Amino acid sequence: MRTPQPMRDQQQFSDAYWSVGVGQVRTLRIGPGMRLLRVAEGPLWLTVSGTPDDPPQDLWLEGGEAVLLDSGAEIVVEGWPAASFQLIVPPQACATASSSVNAWISQQRSAWRGALRRLSPALAA
């Protein structure tokens, strides 16, 4: 496990924020995994891509408001006139990823035990 490192002198707190200046538009694809978009300063106009069964959604968010975005969603953001926001990995996304990794490890362990049994029953014990 990596030990967390303190912020570098040249690293700024603002590095954790996306900004959309006057007249700017940003298009972002969300993922892997879901993200929480939290507006630090707004207002922010957010369009979430749609599907043939689910039309695009337009949302207006003010500073302090947040919305949960699905993995793979494409979003377009625009500040009115300018905004800043964060894309945060919510705890439930980490739990889902963790359970997926644990399931994969369990499958690999079972496969290795099966291979060992075929090679040498004494090694598999």
Number of C-alpha atoms within 10 A of each C-alpha: 3 4 5 6 6 7 9 7 6 6 10 9 8 10 9 13 15 15 23 20 15 12 10 14 14 14 13 12 15 18 15 13 17 22 22 18 20 20 23 20 17 22 20 24 19 21 17 19 16 13 7 6 6 8 10 14 11 14 12 15 21 15 15 12 16 16 14 14 19 17 14 14 17 17 19 15 22 24 24 16 14 17 25 21 23 18 20 13 16 14 12 12 16 13 11 13 14 12 11 12 12 12 12 12 12 12 12 12 12 12 12 13 16 13 13 15 14 12 11 10 12 9 10 13 8
